[in-house]
Amino acid sequence: MMTKDPILKVDHLSMRFGGLMAINDLSFEAYRGDITALIGPNGAGKTTVFNCITGFYKPTMGMITMRQKAGKEFLLERMSDFEVNRDAKVARTFQNIRLFSGLTVLENLLVAQHNKLMMASGYTVLGLLGFPTYKKAAAQSIEQAKYWLDKANLTDRADDPAGDLPYGAQRRLEIARAMCTGPEFLCLDEPAAGLNPRESLALNELLRGIRSDTGTSILLIEHDMSVVMEISDHVVVLEYGQKISDGNPDHVKNDPKVIAAYLGVEDDEVEDVIAEVEGETGGAH
Ligand SMILES: Nc1ncnc2c1ncn2[C@@H]1O[C@H](COP(=O)(O)OP(=O)(O)OP(=O)(O)O)[C@@H](O)[C@H]1O
């Protein structure tokens, strides 16, 4: 069996808010090229883990190591959100959509590449006007935007204000915008929340395309188990800030602890759930 190559290692992560231990000694890995899902009931700590990985929160304890394709390692818990994005090449989306709603779809994708363009300009007006490096970078940015417009199935809407798009299309635009920054690791906070079944399918297609065409590793938070089971290679389940299951979708789906967490049963009833699950699956474990 091929050994998996971790792009992200979370080691003994804890995050305390006052008296509340939102994350309690959590360790897991996300593998390069995989779609990894972080799931769990409301308040399990998923967003907090995300915020620690992406530099929005400083964890109380623990280490978060990201290793890029070329081998360079970053200790994300020591970096600001800006550095995590720029240097480690981790991009993220948010639960509430954060697009420039007055700018067009295309403009949103170009603005995402602002840093790259400014660097190519040498940060001077002359550079903006005359440097061949800038012209080349600008042409590349447009190509990149066109590519992701197509992948997100938004080419027809390129000139419309982003705020006019239906919800599902805005979600895909957010992901396309993140991809325009050329990330190695893409973190998506509940990308399927509020989508209708058709929009969900389009999202799945986009995510599968990202995985197969670019090899970008994806970590996503999701509430909805059915979405997760469809597209994930690897699932990590949290409950009360701790990991209760970790494995492929089939393993997790049949894990009595996960079933119990999702049904919200009490600890002393878990045995009954296990018996039920084993009854349904013929006890084949
Ligand atoms: N900034 C904060 N200050 C205080 N408590 C917080 C903060 N952020 C999260 N929490 C608490 O930490 C716990 C975990 O919250 P978190 O949002 O990470 O869970 P979640 O699994 O993402 O939940 P949901 O699925 O509802 O989004 C919750 O009890 C929450 O109230």
The ligand as an SDF file (V2000), in Angstrom:
LIG
                    3D

 31 33  0  0  0  0  0  0  0  0999 V2000
  -14.5340   33.5490   19.5200 N   0  0  0  0  0  0  0  0  0  0  0  0
  -15.1390   32.7280   20.3990 C   0  0  0  0  0  0  0  0  0  0  0  0
  -15.3250   33.0990   21.6780 N   0  0  0  0  0  0  0  0  0  0  0  0
  -15.9210   32.2770   22.5630 C   0  0  0  0  0  0  0  0  0  0  0  0
  -16.4000   31.0550   22.2730 N   0  0  0  0  0  0  0  0  0  0  0  0
  -16.2510   30.6430   20.9970 C   0  0  0  0  0  0  0  0  0  0  0  0
  -15.6340   31.4420   19.9940 C   0  0  0  0  0  0  0  0  0  0  0  0
  -15.6260   30.7530   18.8240 N   0  0  0  0  0  0  0  0  0  0  0  0
  -16.2340   29.5850   19.0800 C   0  0  0  0  0  0  0  0  0  0  0  0
  -16.5960   29.5080   20.3830 N   0  0  0  0  0  0  0  0  0  0  0  0
  -17.2470   28.3540   21.0480 C   0  0  0  0  0  0  0  0  0  0  0  0
  -16.4480   27.2180   20.7650 O   0  0  0  0  0  0  0  0  0  0  0  0
  -17.2580   26.0770   20.5170 C   0  0  0  0  0  0  0  0  0  0  0  0
  -16.9420   25.5340   19.1400 C   0  0  0  0  0  0  0  0  0  0  0  0
  -17.4570   26.4410   18.1620 O   0  0  0  0  0  0  0  0  0  0  0  0
  -17.1990   26.2860   16.6080 P   0  0  0  0  0  0  0  0  0  0  0  0
  -17.8650   27.4530   15.9510 O   0  0  0  0  0  0  0  0  0  0  0  0
  -15.7840   26.0490   16.3490 O   0  0  0  0  0  0  0  0  0  0  0  0
  -18.0300   24.9560   16.2890 O   0  0  0  0  0  0  0  0  0  0  0  0
  -18.5050   24.3900   14.9060 P   0  0  0  0  0  0  0  0  0  0  0  0
  -18.2940   22.9220   14.9740 O   0  0  0  0  0  0  0  0  0  0  0  0
  -17.8690   25.1230   13.8050 O   0  0  0  0  0  0  0  0  0  0  0  0
  -20.0660   24.7120   14.9750 O   0  0  0  0  0  0  0  0  0  0  0  0
  -21.1140   25.0200   13.8030 P   0  0  0  0  0  0  0  0  0  0  0  0
  -21.2710   23.7360   13.0840 O   0  0  0  0  0  0  0  0  0  0  0  0
  -22.3320   25.4100   14.5600 O   0  0  0  0  0  0  0  0  0  0  0  0
  -20.5310   26.1220   12.9590 O   0  0  0  0  0  0  0  0  0  0  0  0
  -18.7060   26.5360   20.6580 C   0  0  0  0  0  0  0  0  0  0  0  0
  -19.1320   26.2090   21.9530 O   0  0  0  0  0  0  0  0  0  0  0  0
  -18.6050   28.0330   20.4660 C   0  0  0  0  0  0  0  0  0  0  0  0
  -19.6400   28.6940   21.1640 O   0  0  0  0  0  0  0  0  0  0  0  0
  1  2  1  0
  2  3  1  0
  2  7  2  0
  3  4  2  0
  4  5  1  0
  5  6  2  0
  6  7  1  0
  6 10  1  0
  7  8  1  0
  8  9  2  0
  9 10  1  0
 10 11  1  0
 11 12  1  0
 11 30  1  0
 12 13  1  0
 13 14  1  0
 13 28  1  0
 14 15  1  0
 15 16  1  0
 16 17  2  0
 16 18  1  0
 16 19  1  0
 19 20  1  0
 20 21  2  0
 20 22  1  0
 20 23  1  0
 23 24  1  0
 24 25  2  0
 24 26  1  0
 24 27  1  0
 28 29  1  0
 28 30  1  0
 30 31  1  0
M  END
$$$$
